[in-house]
């Protein structure tokens, strides 16, 4: 019985420490989203020289839309999602950048406000 109790406590503790804390979501107004032209307008830590690729996910008209872009200047598909994102929806950006000889991923989330 004692062994089962120890195993149960180890099992519970393993999963409680494995949970990651959620990142803070930044609010952004729809008017600001319509002005965005470059990825650097949304994510300040990324320079044009280190950028590789990005993917955006957001709800537009109640439908989940996904677009990819492989240039620092955002393409028409990404701009359409930014301009037409539903108020109250979250926009998720997943960006890949080159850091030295390694490629790292940066994830950012925005809450769209009217």
Backbone as CSV, one residue per row, in Angstrom:
resi,resn,N_x,N_y,N_z,CA_x,CA_y,CA_z,C_x,C_y,C_z
1,UNK,0.821,-1.199,0.000,0.000,0.000,0.000,0.862,1.259,0.000
2,UNK,1.932,1.221,0.792,2.826,2.371,0.885,3.466,2.661,-0.474
3,UNK,3.827,1.601,-1.203,4.441,1.774,-2.531,3.470,2.437,-3.515
4,UNK,2.206,2.057,-3.447,1.204,2.666,-4.322,1.019,4.149,-4.018
5,UNK,1.049,4.471,-2.761,0.917,5.868,-2.362,2.100,6.692,-2.875
6,UNK,3.301,6.161,-2.761,4.503,6.853,-3.245,4.437,7.020,-4.762
7,UNK,4.037,5.972,-5.466,3.914,6.056,-6.923,2.856,7.085,-7.332
8,UNK,1.734,7.093,-6.634,0.683,8.059,-6.921,1.179,9.490,-6.728
9,UNK,1.879,9.757,-5.642,2.407,11.099,-5.379,3.448,11.506,-6.421
10,UNK,4.299,10.572,-6.826,5.276,10.865,-7.886,4.577,11.178,-9.205
11,UNK,3.544,10.424,-9.517,2.786,10.641,-10.735,2.138,12.025,-10.749
12,UNK,1.502,12.392,-9.653,0.848,13.698,-9.539,1.874,14.831,-9.621
13,UNK,2.977,14.691,-8.933,3.981,15.760,-8.937,4.628,15.922,-10.304
14,UNK,4.802,14.828,-11.027,5.411,14.919,-12.363,4.552,15.754,-13.294
15,UNK,3.245,15.570,-13.253,2.372,16.318,-14.142,2.120,17.745,-13.673
16,UNK,2.200,17.979,-12.408,1.992,19.344,-11.933,3.175,20.235,-12.290
17,UNK,4.379,19.719,-12.346,5.548,20.511,-12.715,5.694,20.636,-14.227
18,UNK,5.059,19.761,-14.980,5.193,19.783,-16.436,4.334,20.858,-17.083
19,UNK,3.395,21.436,-16.336,2.534,22.447,-16.916,3.310,23.736,-17.121
20,UNK,3.159,24.321,-18.292,3.846,25.583,-18.563,2.917,26.753,-18.264
21,UNK,3.496,27.854,-17.864,2.711,29.049,-17.593,2.335,29.708,-18.910
22,UNK,1.139,30.220,-18.995,0.702,30.871,-20.218,1.349,32.250,-20.338
23,UNK,1.644,32.604,-21.566,2.240,33.907,-21.820,1.155,34.972,-21.833
24,UNK,1.558,36.180,-21.544,0.614,37.286,-21.553,0.229,37.623,-22.989
25,UNK,-1.036,37.891,-23.185,-1.547,38.253,-24.506,-1.644,39.771,-24.571
26,UNK,-1.067,40.356,-25.619,-1.066,41.798,-25.814,-2.317,42.225,-26.573
27,UNK,-2.976,43.266,-26.098,-4.143,43.804,-26.808,-3.687,44.734,-27.919
28,UNK,-4.423,44.702,-29.027,-4.099,45.562,-30.164,-5.411,45.979,-30.830
29,UNK,-5.505,47.234,-31.226,-6.720,47.753,-31.856,-6.740,47.405,-33.339
30,UNK,-7.956,47.235,-33.872,-8.117,46.933,-35.294,-7.533,48.035,-36.174
31,UNK,-7.620,49.286,-35.723,-7.065,50.390,-36.512,-5.545,50.260,-36.647
32,UNK,-4.877,49.796,-35.606,-3.427,49.596,-35.674,-3.086,48.427,-36.589
33,UNK,-3.896,47.371,-36.552,-3.659,46.212,-37.415,-3.750,46.579,-38.889
34,UNK,-4.629,47.506,-39.233,-4.778,47.893,-40.634,-3.587,48.712,-41.132
35,UNK,-2.774,49.256,-40.213,-1.592,50.033,-40.586,-0.328,49.188,-40.727
36,UNK,-0.360,47.946,-40.280,0.823,47.084,-40.277,1.210,46.710,-41.703
37,UNK,2.493,46.826,-42.025,3.015,46.434,-43.334,4.193,45.471,-43.205
38,UNK,4.963,45.610,-42.092,6.150,44.796,-41.866,5.978,43.965,-40.600
39,UNK,6.649,42.840,-40.546,6.595,42.010,-39.354,7.135,42.765,-38.139
40,UNK,8.108,43.617,-38.330,8.672,44.404,-37.243,7.676,45.365,-36.615
41,UNK,6.594,45.674,-37.320,5.542,46.520,-36.750,4.773,45.791,-35.646
42,UNK,4.769,44.463,-35.695,4.072,43.664,-34.688,5.014,43.094,-33.625
43,UNK,6.168,42.612,-34.063,7.123,41.970,-33.161,8.421,42.757,-33.203
44,UNK,8.688,43.508,-32.133,9.812,44.450,-32.122,11.179,43.776,-32.071
45,UNK,11.272,42.561,-31.559,12.568,41.912,-31.362,13.152,41.291,-32.627
46,UNK,12.461,41.374,-33.728,12.890,40.684,-34.943,13.429,41.679,-35.960
47,UNK,14.630,41.424,-36.439,15.210,42.287,-37.466,15.073,41.611,-38.829
48,UNK,15.160,42.394,-39.861,15.013,41.893,-41.225,16.108,40.879,-41.569
49,UNK,17.294,41.050,-41.003,18.427,40.180,-41.313,18.289,38.796,-40.688
50,UNK,17.559,38.668,-39.579,17.449,37.392,-38.872,16.170,36.635,-39.203
51,UNK,15.243,37.246,-39.920,13.942,36.651,-40.187,14.043,35.507,-41.189
52,UNK,13.257,34.443,-40.958,13.207,33.314,-41.883,11.802,33.120,-42.446
53,UNK,10.825,32.875,-41.558,9.459,32.619,-42.002,8.496,32.863,-40.852
54,UNK,7.208,33.041,-41.188,6.194,33.233,-40.162,4.879,32.619,-40.597
55,UNK,4.042,32.311,-39.572,2.700,31.807,-39.815,1.758,32.568,-38.890
56,UNK,0.609,32.937,-39.410,-0.395,33.669,-38.630,-1.683,32.857,-38.618
57,UNK,-2.343,32.860,-37.454,-3.618,32.171,-37.292,-4.570,33.109,-36.561
58,UNK,-5.786,33.283,-37.098,-6.786,34.154,-36.463,-8.164,33.817,-37.021
59,UNK,-9.192,34.249,-36.295,-10.563,34.093,-36.777,-10.959,35.318,-37.588
60,UNK,-11.467,35.061,-38.779,-11.967,36.108,-39.668,-13.375,35.693,-40.081
61,UNK,-14.353,36.515,-39.715,-15.743,36.182,-40.032,-16.198,34.882,-39.397
62,UNK,-15.652,34.566,-38.225,-16.030,33.351,-37.521,-15.314,32.098,-37.990
63,UNK,-14.467,32.231,-39.012,-13.734,31.093,-39.561,-12.257,31.234,-39.253
64,UNK,-11.635,30.148,-38.853,-10.207,30.168,-38.562,-9.415,30.244,-39.863
65,UNK,-8.548,31.245,-39.975,-7.726,31.449,-41.175,-6.255,31.311,-40.806
66,UNK,-5.488,30.734,-41.697,-4.051,30.552,-41.510,-3.348,31.019,-42.774
67,UNK,-2.238,31.738,-42.595,-1.434,32.177,-43.746,0.033,32.123,-43.356
68,UNK,0.884,31.947,-44.359,2.325,31.915,-44.159,2.981,33.023,-44.964
69,UNK,4.144,33.433,-44.510,4.897,34.469,-45.209,6.385,34.192,-45.023
70,UNK,7.143,34.340,-46.095,8.579,34.102,-46.018,9.390,35.349,-46.319
71,UNK,8.779,36.517,-46.096,9.500,37.771,-46.244,9.160,38.679,-45.072
72,UNK,10.060,39.612,-44.767,9.850,40.534,-43.658,8.677,41.456,-43.952
73,UNK,8.484,41.775,-45.241,7.315,42.548,-45.660,6.155,41.570,-45.803
74,UNK,5.057,41.840,-45.112,3.950,40.891,-45.053,3.221,40.799,-46.389
75,UNK,2.879,39.564,-46.779,2.191,39.359,-48.051,0.700,39.663,-47.911
76,UNK,-0.019,39.618,-49.019,-1.433,40.006,-49.063,-2.306,39.105,-48.195
77,UNK,-2.015,37.804,-48.147,-2.812,36.884,-47.326,-2.717,37.233,-45.840
78,UNK,-1.514,37.533,-45.368,-1.308,37.901,-43.961,-1.979,39.238,-43.672
79,UNK,-1.815,40.203,-44.574,-2.426,41.516,-44.378,-3.947,41.432,-44.330
80,UNK,-4.542,40.569,-45.151,-5.999,40.385,-45.134,-6.475,39.833,-43.794
81,UNK,-5.734,38.887,-43.228,-6.103,38.342,-41.920,-5.998,39.432,-40.862
82,UNK,-4.924,40.218,-40.892,-4.752,41.282,-39.901,-5.870,42.323,-40.000
83,UNK,-6.205,42.738,-41.213,-7.217,43.781,-41.408,-8.633,43.308,-41.083
84,UNK,-8.901,42.017,-41.289,-10.258,41.508,-41.151,-10.471,40.625,-39.931
85,UNK,-9.507,40.550,-39.034,-9.635,39.704,-37.839,-10.835,40.152,-37.005
86,UNK,-11.548,39.198,-36.460,-12.724,39.494,-35.650,-12.322,40.185,-34.350
87,UNK,-13.105,41.180,-33.942,-12.886,41.826,-32.642,-13.129,40.794,-31.551
88,UNK,-12.241,40.741,-30.592,-12.316,39.760,-29.516,-11.580,38.470,-29.805
89,UNK,-11.121,38.314,-31.043,-10.373,37.108,-31.416,-8.905,37.268,-31.045
90,UNK,-8.212,36.155,-30.972,-6.775,36.186,-30.738,-6.056,35.900,-32.045
91,UNK,-4.978,36.629,-32.251,-4.111,36.405,-33.404,-2.842,35.755,-32.884
92,UNK,-2.471,34.635,-33.475,-1.263,33.929,-33.073,-0.219,34.049,-34.182
93,UNK,0.979,34.491,-33.811,2.096,34.594,-34.745,3.180,33.619,-34.315
94,UNK,3.606,32.767,-35.219,4.730,31.879,-34.993,5.809,32.275,-35.991
95,UNK,6.944,32.734,-35.464,8.014,33.272,-36.297,9.271,32.437,-36.103
96,UNK,9.951,32.128,-37.196,11.244,31.451,-37.127,12.329,32.454,-37.487
97,UNK,13.358,32.537,-36.649,14.469,33.451,-36.880,15.789,32.693,-36.766
98,UNK,16.809,33.227,-37.421,18.149,32.657,-37.327,18.878,33.391,-36.214
99,UNK,19.364,32.627,-35.246,20.126,33.185,-34.129,21.498,32.522,-34.160
100,UNK,22.451,33.192,-34.786,23.756,32.570,-34.998,23.610,31.493,-36.050
101,UNK,23.956,30.268,-35.680,23.807,29.149,-36.609,22.562,28.326,-36.309
102,UNK,21.780,28.751,-35.333,20.577,28.029,-34.949,19.328,28.780,-35.400
103,UNK,18.296,28.016,-35.663,16.992,28.599,-35.956,16.127,28.437,-34.714
104,UNK,15.519,29.539,-34.268,14.652,29.451,-33.097,13.261,29.964,-33.447
105,UNK,12.292,29.515,-32.678,10.898,29.895,-32.899,10.454,30.888,-31.818
106,UNK,9.726,31.901,-32.260,9.141,32.890,-31.358,7.640,32.886,-31.583
107,UNK,6.887,32.721,-30.515,5.421,32.726,-30.609,4.873,33.934,-29.865
108,UNK,3.940,34.617,-30.500,3.326,35.808,-29.930,1.821,35.736,-30.151
109,UNK,1.068,36.285,-29.190,-0.392,36.319,-29.323,-0.894,37.730,-29.064
110,UNK,-1.913,38.122,-29.825,-2.543,39.441,-29.688,-4.042,39.242,-29.541
111,UNK,-4.662,40.075,-28.724,-6.116,40.095,-28.601,-6.614,41.308,-29.363
112,UNK,-7.494,41.087,-30.330,-7.996,42.162,-31.184,-9.099,42.919,-30.464
113,UNK,-8.911,44.241,-30.348,-9.923,45.110,-29.748,-10.486,46.026,-30.824
114,UNK,-11.725,46.400,-30.671,-12.396,47.284,-31.646,-11.794,48.650,-31.687
